[in-house]
Amino acid sequence: MITFARLQTKYRYEGFPQGLWDGHGNIGDCFQNFAVEHLYRKLGIRPEELILVNRDELPEYDGPKCILPMQGWYDFQRHFLETPPWSGNIVPVFLGFHYHTVASKRLKAETLAYFRSAGPIGCRDRMTRNYFLSRGVNAYFSACMTLTFPKRDVEPTCGKVFLIDLPSSLMRKVPASLKRDAEIATQLYKFSSSPPSDEEIVAFENHARSVLAGYRDEARLVVTSRIHAAMPCVAMGIPTIFIHNNIHDRRFDVLRGVVPVHTSFDRIDWEQPAANIDEYKKRITNNALSQIIGKADEFSVALPRQPDRPRDGLQEPGSQELLNRYVKKIDMDFKNRTITLNQKIAWNFFRMMRLWRRIKSRLRLLMSKRQKRK
């Protein structure tokens, strides 16, 4: 009998050089796992019914055969350098999958064959999608499942401003009026042992649930440099500002169509309303449910509930195709905005060149006057 599972992040990095991991957990990893729980609820499957599978020990899993959404970040895990990369008792459903570029260069041909057989690979960012496509693996951009969290029912009457993991260079950008009563927060969690014990992992997940509920119930504004603080908050209907000076980080393309990526040099509207991503969220959710249901159908697994979803067929496009069309529109809008930005950069460049010519002309004039005096 096949059952359903979700990932649990236990930070088991045995076999890697000492000092690779600093002993901190990122509660953004938990948010991604909770988003999968939310999807399962739509299918009538309660969190307590799910098997928990350690993200960092997939080949060692020897529990009941299970359907497992592979939402998350993969880099340090040694098993993707091995064959097989996951247990034969795992039926993977790739949604919101991110694989680091440096790590991906170490993938063997045998490992890539497993990905080809498990496709399509729903990728969290375009960088991961493009990598798999370049290796002949069926892949598409599924976005991140944290964008599917439900919108909060009520906004707080006297809400807080949360400043989450802002370094001092970015903190200086925040107006004093916002910093005055703001809550300075972090999404890092320090474990007392390495690797963490099972009890610590339970405490870690409980802390993450408490933090997420705090954002939902108390935040009137979130300012953050963490994508997995920004995306859940936008999904929950919280005004969110994402700010980071490394705008070339390719992980950030998941924020296209969600929130702008600001730097400390930008002019920022600190009173902006919550972003409306309802249509985008619907497309992401429908595709994710369709992928899970498809695996359940493939293995004749009954679901407690079947939500309405587009019928995959020739006359009516499937959920993945509808999501792909929406993503293409986002990318085209982004491209157009980038062209406009480049025009502004070019205009400023020529403006600076014109100013520099004036300065040189003035310097020549001063030099000629000085020579005449001599």
N, C-alpha and C positions, 0 to 999 in steps of 0.2 A: 504494500500500500504506500502511495506517495502522499506526503503531507506538505505543509508550507513552512517557510523559515524566513528569518531576516538575519542580517549580519549583526555581530556585536564586536566592537573594536577593543581588543585586549592588549595591544602593543607588545606582542610577543615577537621580538626581533632577534631570537637566538641565532648564532652563526654569523652575525655581522660584527665588524670591528668595534672595539670598545669606544664609547663616546659618540657613536652614530646617533643615538637617541638620548635626549637630555633629561628624560624622566617626567616630562610633561605630557598630559593628554589635551587634546583640543576638543572642546564640547561641540564644535561644528561637526565632528565625526558622528557624535550621538544624534545631532539634529537630522543628519541624513538618514540614519537608521529609523528615527521616529517618523520621518516622512513616509518611509515604506510601511510602517505600522498604519499610518493614516490611509494609505491606498488599500491595504488589506481590509480595513474597516468598511470601505465601500463595497467590498465583496462579501461582507458578513462574517469576516474572520477576526476574532478578538485577539489582542496582543498576547494574552496568556495562552492562547492556543498555538502560538508560533514556536518553532524550534529556534534556538539561538546558535549561530555558527560563527566561530571566531574568524574574523577577516584575515588574520595573519597566520592561520594554520589550516587553510582549505584542503590541502592534500591529505592531512591527517584525520579529517572528519570521518568517523565511522558509525554515525548514528543512522536513524531511519532515512530512507531516500526522500529527498525534499526538493521542492521548487524554491530557488533562492534568488531574489533580485540582487544584482551585483552593483548597487549604488555606492559610490565611494571613491576614495583616493588611494591609488596603488603606486608604490615606489620602492619602499624598503623590503617588501615581501619577497623572500628568496624563492617561494614556490613558483613564481612566474618565470623563473629562470630554469625551472625543472620541467620534467614531463612525467606524468600529467600535472598540469598546474592546479587542478582541483580534484577532489575525490570523485570516484565513480558514483557515489551516492548523492551527488549534488547535480541538480538540473538547473544550470544557470540561466537567469533572465537578465541580460545586460541593459541596465537603465542608469543614466547619470554616471557612467563609468569614466574615470579619469586615470590615465596612465602617463607618468612623467616621461618627458622626451629622453632624458639621459638614460633612465632605466630601460626605455623601450629599445634602445640601440643594442641592448644585451639579449633581446629575445631570440631564441633559436627558431629555426624553421619548423621543428617538431612542435614547439609550443604554439606558433602561429597557426598550425594546422588545427589545433584544438579550438582556437578562436573562430576559424573558418567554419568548423562544424557546428559551433554554438551560435552563430550569427542569426539575426543581425545584432551588431554591437551598438547599443544606444549610448552615445558618448555625452559626457557632461560639457565638453568644450570642443570647439572646432579643431583645435590642435590634435587632440586624441583621434577625432574622426578622420582627419586628413592622414594621420599616420597609418591607421588601419587600412584605409582605402589604398594608400600607396603600396601596401603589402598584400593586396588582393583579398582583403577581408571585407565582407559586407558590413558597412557601418553607416550610421547616420547620427545627426545631432538630436539628442533627446531632451536636452537641457537638464537641470538638476531637480530632483524630486522635492527639495525644500521649497520650491516655488508652488507646490500644490497644497501647502498648509491652508486650512480654512480661514477666511476673514473673520476677525473678532466681531462679536455681536455688539459690544458697546465700547465707546472710547472713554478713557478716564477723564473725570471732570477736572482734576488738578494733576495732570500727568507729569512725569519726570522726563528730563533729557538724559539719555544714556550716551556716554562717550566711551566707545569700546575699542580697546587696543590701539589708541592713537599715540604714536611717538611724539616727543616734544616738538619736533619740526612741524608736525601737523596740528598739535594741540594749540600752538600759537595762532593758528588760523581761525580758531573758534572764537566768536565774539565773547567778551567778558560777561555780557548779560546772560548768555547761555551757560557759561562755565560756573556761574555763581552758585546755582543750586543743582548742578548736574551730578549724576552718579558716575564716577569713574569705574569702569568695569573691564574685565578681561575674560576671554574665552579659554584661557589656559588653566589647567588643573594639575597641581603637583602631586604625584604619587609618592608614597613613602618607601616603596620597594620596587625593584626592577628585576624581572618583570612584575607588574602589579598582580596582587592576589585576586581571586574571584570575588572576595568580599569588597575589595577596593573598587573593582569594576562596577559592582552593584551600586556602591556609594557614588561613583563617578556618574553613572547614568541617572541616578536620582537627583544629583546636583544639576545635571544638564536639564532635566525636566523642570526643575524649580526655576532655573534661569530663563528658559523659554516661556514659562508661564508669567514670569515677571515682566518680560518684554511685552507680552500680549496684554496684560492687565494694567500696566503702569506707565508705559512709554507714550509720550506725546511726540517725541522726536528721537531718532537714533542716528548717531554719527559714528561711523566705523571704518576701519581699514580691513575688515574681515568679510569675505564674500559670504560665509555661512552665518554671519550675523545679519548682513544686508538682505539676502534672499528670503529667509524665513520672515523677517520683519515686513518686507514689502508684501509678501503673500498674505500676511495677517492684517494688512491695511494700515500699517504704521508709517508715517512720514519718515523717510530714510535718506541719508546723505552718505554716499560712499566716497572716501577720499584716500588717495594713495599716490605717492610720488613716482612709483614705478609703473607708469601707465602702459609700458610695453610688456608687462606680465601677461602671457597668452592665456592664463587661466581666466582672466577677467572678461574674455569675450562672452562668457555665460551671462554677463550683465547687460548685454545689448538688448534693447527693448524692455528693460526692467528699470534700471536707474543709470544716470550718467556716471562716468568715472572722472572724479575731480582730482586736481592736484592742488598743492598749497599756493600755486600761482593763479588759480582761477578765481573769478568773481562768483560767489555762491549765494544763492537765494536760501537763506536760513529759515524762511517761513513757508517753504513750498509744501503743498498738500501731499497726501499719500498718492503714490502712483497707482493707476488703474491698470492691472494686468489680467482682468477677469477672462478676456477672450484667450489670451496666451495660456493662462493657467488651465483653462478648459481643454485646450489642444494637448498640452503636456499630460494632463490627467487621463484623458481618453486614450492616448497612445499607450501610456504605462499600463492601464487596466487591460487594454487589448492585448498587450504582449504577455501579461500574466495569464489572462484567460486562454490565450492561444496555447501556451505551454500546458495548462490544465487540460484543455481539449485534446492535445496531442497524446497525453498519457491517461486520458479518460478519468480525470479527477473531477469529482462533483464539487461545485461551489455552492455555499449557502445562499448567495445572492448573485444575480447577473444584472449589472447596471445597463441602462440603454447605451448603446455604442453604435457608431457607423458600421454598416455591413461592408465587409471586404468583398469587393466584386468588381466586374468590369464596368457596370453602370454607375456605381457609387464609389468614390475613393475611400480607402481605409483610413484609420486613425493616424497611421504613420505618414501617409501621403499628405493628409490635411495639416499635420504638424510641419512637415517639410515645406509646404507652400507658405505657411505663416513665417517660418524661419527665413525663407528666401526674401520675403517682403521686409523683414527686420534688417537683413543684411544689405538690401538695396537702399533702404532709408539711411543706414549707417554709412554706406559708401557715399551717398549724396552729401551727408553732413560732413564727412571727412574731406570731400572736395571743397566744400565751403570753408572749412577750417584751413585747408592748405592755401586757399586764396587769401584768407586773412593773414596767414604767416608770410606769404609772398608780398602782400601789401606792406606789412610791417618791415620786411627785409628791405624793400626799395625805399621805404621811408627813412630807415637807418642809413642806407647808402647815400641818400640825398643829404642827410644831416652831416655825414662824414665828409662829403665833398665841400660843404659849406665851411666845416671846421678847417679842412686843409687849405681852402682858399683864404680864410682869415689868417691862418698861420703864415702862409706865403706873404700876405700883405704886411704882417708884423715883422717878418724877417727882412723884407725889402726896406721898410722904414728904418730898421735898426742899422742896416748896411749904409743907408744914405747918411745917417747921423755920423757914422764913422768917417 
